[in-house]
Amino acid sequence: MIWRIGVLLIALVSSCCATSDCRDPKMRGAVIGGDSITGVVLLKGKPLKSLVSLYSARGKFVRAVTTDKSGTFALNKIAPGKYSLNVPGWGSTSIEVSPKVDRDFPQKPSWSLTLMDNQCVSTGFSMD
């Protein structure tokens, strides 16, 4: 339990002081629909095994999960709102979960993120 608190504090401190190195401003954050934040974390093109922590826009810890060996993670049942996603060894990014995004689709899409080098974020979706 104590190690988790330590890791969370390190992630929070590093995210407060870090800035995105992503050169494309459109890829520095993401807006997705649904109620889950799922994706994969890559570093130098390879999956990163790390803790993925979610914080509210006010900096309150929401939840954390560890990526699997392929770098994938899932944070389910997330309320709409603005968040910070922090990954030690990768960095941090802003994520907004908005049901309005789903309105443009005839079926409800499943959203996913790819967290790439330089703290760039790519979004994708599939139809259920």
N, C-alpha and C positions, 0 to 999 in steps of 0.2 A: 504493500500500500504506500509506504513512504517513497519508494522509487518512482511510483506513478506521479505522485505530487511533485517530486523533483523534476521529472521529465516535462510535466505540464508547465511548471514555472520556467524552465529553460525555453520551452517553445513560446510561451507568452512573452518573455523578455526579448527573445530573438525576433519575434514578429513585430514588436513595438519599434525596434530600431532598424528593421530591414526595409529596403525599398526594392521594388521589382526591377529586374534587369531586362525584362521583356521589351524588345524594341517596337513591337506592334502594340499600340495603345488599346486596340480592340481585343487583344488577347491577354490583358492584364487581370481580367476578372471575367465573371460569367453570370448570366441571368438564365435560369432554367425554370421549367414548370414542375408539376408533380409535387410529391412530398418526400422525396428521397434524394440524397446526394451520393451518387455512386461513380466510381471511376477507377483510373489506374494512375499510379505515380511512376514516372520514368526519370532517370538521371543518366545523362550521356547515352540515351537510347536503351537503357537496361532497367528492368523493374527495381524499384526501391522498396526494401522492407523497412517500414518505419511506422511511427505512430501518427495518425491523422486526427487532429483536434479541431473541434468546431466551437467557435465563440460567437456570441451575439454581437450586434453592432456596438453595443455598450461595453463589450469586453468580458461579459459573463460567460464562464465555461458552460457549454451545453452538453457535449458528449465527445468521446474519443474511441477510435478503433485502431487496430493494427492492420496494416496491409498484409496480404498473404505473399507467398513466394513469387507470384506473378505481378505483384505490385497493386493488386486490386483491393478496393475497400467499398463499404456500403454503410451509409448513415441513413436509417429509415425513420419514417414518421417525424419529419422535420416540419415545423410550423412555417407558414409563409413569413418572409422577412429577409433582412440583410445580415450576412454573417462574414466572419473571417475564418478561413480554413488554413491551419498551420501544420506544416510537416517538417520536423527537424531533418536537416540534410538537404531539403529541397527549398523551403522558404514558406511564404504565405501568399494568399490571394483573397480577393473579395468574391463572395458568391451571394446572389440574390435568388431566393426561392419565391416564385410568383405564379399563382394559378392563372393569371391573365395570359401568360405565354401559351398555355394549352388551348386557348379559345380559337386559335387559328387552324386547328387540326380537326378533321372529322372524327378521328379516334384519339384516345388519350395516348400520347407518346411516352416512352420510357427514356428519360434523359441520362446522359453519362458525360463525364469529364475526363480529359486526358491532361494531367499535369506534367508538362514537359520542361526541358532545360530552360534556364534563365527566368523561371517563374512564369512561363507562358501557359495559358489555359485554352484548350480547345473543347468545344461542346459538340455533342452529337445526340441523336435520338433514334429510336426504333419504334415501330408501331406494334402494339400488342395484338 
